[in-house]
Amino acid sequence: MKKMLITGGSQGIGLELAKAFAREGNALFLVAKEDGLLPLAIENLKKDFPNLQVTGLEIDLTLPESALSVYQSALKADFVPDILVNNAGFGIYGYVWETDQESEFKMLQLNMLNVYQLTRFFLKEMIQRNSGWIINISSISAFQPNPRLGTYGATKSFVLQFTRSIDFELREAGFAVRTMAVCPTPVVNTGFMERAGMEKSRTFKNWMVVTPDTVVRDILKGMKNGKNLVVPGKGLSFLLSIMKRLPEAVVIWMSAYYLRENRK
């Protein structure tokens, strides 16, 4: 039995990962915001997996001291994870001069600083025993500028580069611990679209969208193969390799096109 700690574990990718890990008989520590969804998620998990060992922690991860609170709560529960999944995050849609600055500060805290702190806290524990995985959920938006979703994309660029750099450092130093950045295209059925205010955007109405179970399937496959980067979805890694060869102006135009509102 392994121990898995998942932030944003009450819905979407986090909950699907929780189900996949529970199916293998592992113990879970699920962290999510205080909106009532986490107790319901845990109740349903226990119905599906009667022998499941699961701990829940409701906390506002946009607060500066929240990562430390999660770390201390896990240690108090004698729950140093074998796998840490930094999944919690949200986006804010719109021109940067029109978006709410306080909301974007919270997004920066959650999407970057929280990931940074939790990674460092638990990486220290994993290095001591020379085993473990840290999976940080980034985004396809990490690879290029994203007009109307610029701040969000920048936070995910940080997650991508931070995670892959650590994996190189760990391999270079001879440790068996691994880190993986996961960069999905738009994921439906997660609550992200509504939270970001993107109901009218083309982003979630194109052929590149994926579902949480597809993301989870490819994460598990990536772990099995020791990958430090996963782009979930059939053929989407190949698409990314093509986009990298295109002129930057073309890539930005394509990003802007799919992020515009559909006025039809």
C-alpha positions as CSV (number, residue, x, y, z in Angstrom):
1,M,0.0,0.0,0.0
2,K,1.2,3.5,-0.9
3,K,0.2,6.9,0.4
4,M,-1.1,9.5,-2.0
5,L,-1.7,13.2,-1.2
6,I,-3.8,15.0,-3.8
7,T,-4.7,18.7,-3.7
8,G,-7.9,19.7,-5.5
9,G,-9.1,16.1,-4.7
10,S,-12.8,16.7,-4.5
11,Q,-13.6,16.9,-8.3
12,G,-12.2,16.7,-11.8
13,I,-8.7,15.3,-12.3
14,G,-8.0,15.1,-8.6
15,L,-11.0,13.0,-7.9
16,E,-10.4,10.7,-10.8
17,L,-6.8,10.2,-9.6
18,A,-8.1,9.4,-6.2
19,K,-10.4,6.7,-7.6
20,A,-7.6,5.2,-9.6
21,F,-5.3,5.1,-6.6
22,A,-8.0,3.8,-4.4
23,R,-8.7,1.0,-6.9
24,E,-5.1,-0.2,-6.3
25,G,-5.6,-0.4,-2.5
26,N,-3.7,2.8,-1.6
27,A,-4.3,5.3,1.2
28,L,-5.4,8.8,0.3
29,F,-5.0,12.2,1.9
30,L,-7.3,14.6,-0.1
31,V,-7.1,18.3,0.2
32,A,-9.7,20.7,-1.2
33,K,-11.4,24.0,-0.6
34,E,-14.2,24.5,1.9
35,D,-17.2,24.2,-0.5
36,G,-18.8,21.0,0.8
37,L,-17.6,18.9,-2.1
38,L,-14.8,17.1,-0.3
39,P,-17.0,15.3,2.3
40,L,-19.3,14.1,-0.4
41,A,-16.4,12.9,-2.5
42,I,-14.9,11.0,0.4
43,E,-18.4,9.5,1.2
44,N,-18.7,8.2,-2.4
45,L,-15.1,6.9,-2.4
46,K,-15.8,4.9,0.8
47,K,-19.0,3.4,-0.8
48,D,-17.0,2.3,-3.8
49,F,-14.0,1.2,-1.9
50,P,-15.1,0.0,1.6
51,N,-11.6,-0.7,2.9
52,L,-10.2,2.6,1.7
53,Q,-8.0,4.6,4.2
54,V,-8.8,8.2,3.4
55,T,-8.2,11.5,5.2
56,G,-9.7,14.8,4.1
57,L,-8.6,18.3,4.8
58,E,-10.7,21.3,3.8
59,I,-8.5,24.4,3.5
60,D,-8.2,27.6,1.4
61,L,-5.0,27.0,-0.5
62,T,-4.9,30.6,-1.8
63,L,-3.8,31.7,1.7
64,P,0.0,32.2,2.1
65,E,0.4,29.8,5.1
66,S,-1.9,27.0,3.6
67,A,0.9,24.9,2.2
68,L,2.7,24.7,5.6
69,S,-0.7,23.8,7.2
70,V,-1.1,20.9,4.7
71,Y,2.4,19.7,5.4
72,Q,2.0,19.9,9.1
73,S,-1.4,18.2,9.0
74,A,0.1,15.3,6.9
75,L,3.0,14.8,9.3
76,K,0.6,14.9,12.3
77,A,-1.4,12.2,10.7
78,D,1.8,10.2,10.0
79,F,1.1,10.6,6.3
80,V,4.2,11.3,4.3
81,P,3.1,10.6,0.8
82,D,4.7,8.3,-1.7
83,I,3.0,10.3,-4.4
84,L,2.2,14.0,-4.1
85,V,-0.2,15.5,-6.7
86,N,-0.3,19.3,-6.9
87,N,-3.6,19.5,-8.8
88,A,-5.5,22.4,-7.2
89,G,-5.6,25.5,-9.4
90,F,-7.9,27.9,-11.3
91,G,-7.8,30.4,-14.1
92,I,-9.1,33.9,-14.7
93,Y,-10.3,34.9,-18.1
94,G,-10.1,38.3,-19.7
95,Y,-7.8,41.2,-20.5
96,V,-5.3,41.7,-17.7
97,W,-6.3,45.3,-17.1
98,E,-9.9,44.2,-16.6
99,T,-9.5,41.2,-14.4
100,D,-9.7,41.5,-10.6
101,Q,-6.2,42.0,-9.2
102,E,-7.0,40.4,-5.8
103,S,-8.3,37.3,-7.5
104,E,-5.2,37.1,-9.7
105,F,-3.0,37.4,-6.6
106,K,-4.9,34.4,-5.1
107,M,-4.4,32.5,-8.4
108,L,-0.6,33.2,-8.3
109,Q,-0.5,32.0,-4.7
110,L,-2.3,28.8,-5.5
111,N,-1.0,27.9,-8.9
112,M,2.7,28.8,-8.2
113,L,3.7,29.4,-4.6
114,N,1.5,26.6,-3.2
115,V,3.0,24.2,-5.7
116,Y,6.5,25.4,-5.0
117,Q,6.1,25.1,-1.2
118,L,4.4,21.7,-1.2
119,T,6.9,20.3,-3.6
120,R,9.8,21.5,-1.4
121,F,8.2,20.3,1.8
122,F,7.6,16.8,0.6
123,L,10.6,16.5,-1.7
124,K,12.8,16.7,1.4
125,E,11.0,13.7,2.9
126,M,11.1,11.7,-0.3
127,I,14.9,12.3,-0.8
128,Q,15.5,11.0,2.8
129,R,14.0,7.7,1.8
130,N,15.1,7.9,-1.8
131,S,11.7,7.1,-3.3
132,G,8.5,8.9,-4.4
133,W,6.8,10.8,-7.1
134,I,5.7,14.5,-7.3
135,I,3.1,15.2,-10.0
136,N,2.5,18.8,-10.8
137,I,-0.5,19.6,-13.0
138,S,0.5,22.3,-15.5
139,S,-1.3,23.0,-18.8
140,I,-0.8,23.2,-22.5
141,S,-0.9,26.9,-22.0
142,A,2.5,26.7,-20.4
143,F,4.2,26.5,-23.8
144,Q,3.2,29.9,-25.3
145,P,1.7,33.3,-24.5
146,N,-2.1,33.1,-24.0
147,P,-4.0,36.3,-24.7
148,R,-7.0,36.7,-22.3
149,L,-5.6,34.0,-20.1
150,G,-2.1,35.5,-19.8
151,T,-1.5,35.3,-16.0
152,Y,-2.9,31.8,-15.8
153,G,-0.6,30.6,-18.6
154,A,2.4,32.3,-17.0
155,T,1.7,30.4,-13.7
156,K,1.6,27.1,-15.6
157,S,4.9,27.9,-17.4
158,F,6.4,28.2,-13.9
159,V,5.0,24.8,-12.9
160,L,6.3,23.2,-16.1
161,Q,9.9,24.6,-15.9
162,F,10.2,24.2,-12.2
163,T,9.0,20.5,-12.3
164,R,11.2,19.4,-15.2
165,S,14.3,21.2,-13.7
166,I,13.8,19.3,-10.4
167,D,13.6,16.0,-12.2
168,F,16.8,16.7,-14.0
169,E,18.5,17.7,-10.8
170,L,17.3,14.5,-9.1
171,R,18.5,12.3,-11.9
172,E,21.9,14.1,-12.0
173,A,22.3,13.7,-8.2
174,G,21.5,10.0,-8.4
175,F,18.2,10.0,-6.5
176,A,15.3,7.6,-7.4
177,V,12.7,10.3,-6.7
178,R,10.9,11.6,-9.8
179,T,8.8,14.6,-10.7
180,M,6.4,14.9,-13.6
181,A,4.7,17.9,-15.2
182,V,1.3,17.2,-16.7
183,C,0.2,19.6,-19.5
184,P,-3.3,18.8,-20.6
185,T,-5.3,20.6,-23.3
186,P,-8.6,22.0,-22.0
187,V,-10.2,19.5,-19.6
188,V,-14.0,19.3,-19.5
189,N,-16.1,18.4,-16.5
190,T,-13.8,19.9,-13.9
191,G,-15.4,23.2,-12.9
192,F,-12.5,25.1,-14.4
193,M,-14.5,26.7,-17.2
194,E,-17.1,28.1,-14.9
195,R,-14.6,29.3,-12.3
196,A,-12.6,31.1,-15.0
197,G,-15.7,32.6,-16.6
198,M,-15.0,30.9,-20.0
199,E,-18.4,29.6,-20.9
200,K,-18.4,31.6,-24.1
201,S,-14.9,30.9,-25.1
202,R,-14.0,28.5,-28.0
203,T,-11.5,26.9,-25.6
204,F,-13.8,24.1,-24.4
205,K,-15.6,23.6,-27.7
206,N,-12.8,22.2,-30.0
207,W,-11.4,18.8,-30.9
208,M,-8.4,19.1,-28.5
209,V,-10.5,18.9,-25.2
210,V,-9.9,15.9,-23.0
211,T,-11.7,14.3,-20.0
212,P,-10.3,13.8,-16.5
213,D,-10.2,10.0,-17.0
214,T,-8.0,10.5,-20.1
215,V,-5.6,12.7,-18.1
216,V,-5.4,10.1,-15.3
217,R,-4.8,7.3,-17.8
218,D,-1.9,9.1,-19.3
219,I,-0.5,10.1,-15.9
220,L,-0.4,6.5,-14.8
221,K,1.2,5.5,-18.1
222,G,3.8,8.3,-17.7
223,M,4.7,7.1,-14.2
224,K,5.1,3.6,-15.4
225,N,7.5,4.8,-18.1
226,G,9.4,7.3,-15.9
227,K,8.3,10.4,-17.8
228,N,8.9,13.9,-16.6
229,L,6.4,15.4,-19.0
230,V,3.0,14.2,-20.1
231,V,0.6,15.8,-22.6
232,P,-2.6,13.8,-22.2
233,G,-4.7,12.8,-25.2
234,K,-4.1,10.7,-28.3
235,G,-1.7,12.5,-30.7
236,L,-1.5,15.7,-28.7
237,S,2.2,15.3,-27.8
238,F,2.8,15.0,-31.6
239,L,0.8,18.2,-32.1
240,L,2.9,20.0,-29.6
241,S,6.1,19.0,-31.4
242,I,4.7,20.5,-34.6
243,M,3.7,23.7,-32.8
244,K,7.2,24.1,-31.5
245,R,8.4,24.3,-35.1
246,L,6.0,27.1,-36.0
247,P,6.9,30.8,-35.9
248,E,6.0,32.3,-32.5
249,A,3.6,34.8,-34.0
250,V,1.6,32.0,-35.5
251,V,1.5,30.1,-32.3
252,I,0.3,33.2,-30.4
253,W,-2.4,33.8,-33.0
254,M,-3.6,30.2,-32.7
255,S,-3.8,30.5,-28.9
256,A,-5.6,33.8,-29.1
257,Y,-8.1,32.3,-31.6
258,Y,-9.1,29.5,-29.4
259,L,-9.3,31.7,-26.3
260,R,-11.6,34.2,-27.9
261,E,-15.3,34.2,-27.2
262,N,-17.5,32.4,-29.7
263,R,-20.0,35.1,-30.8
264,K,-22.3,32.8,-32.8
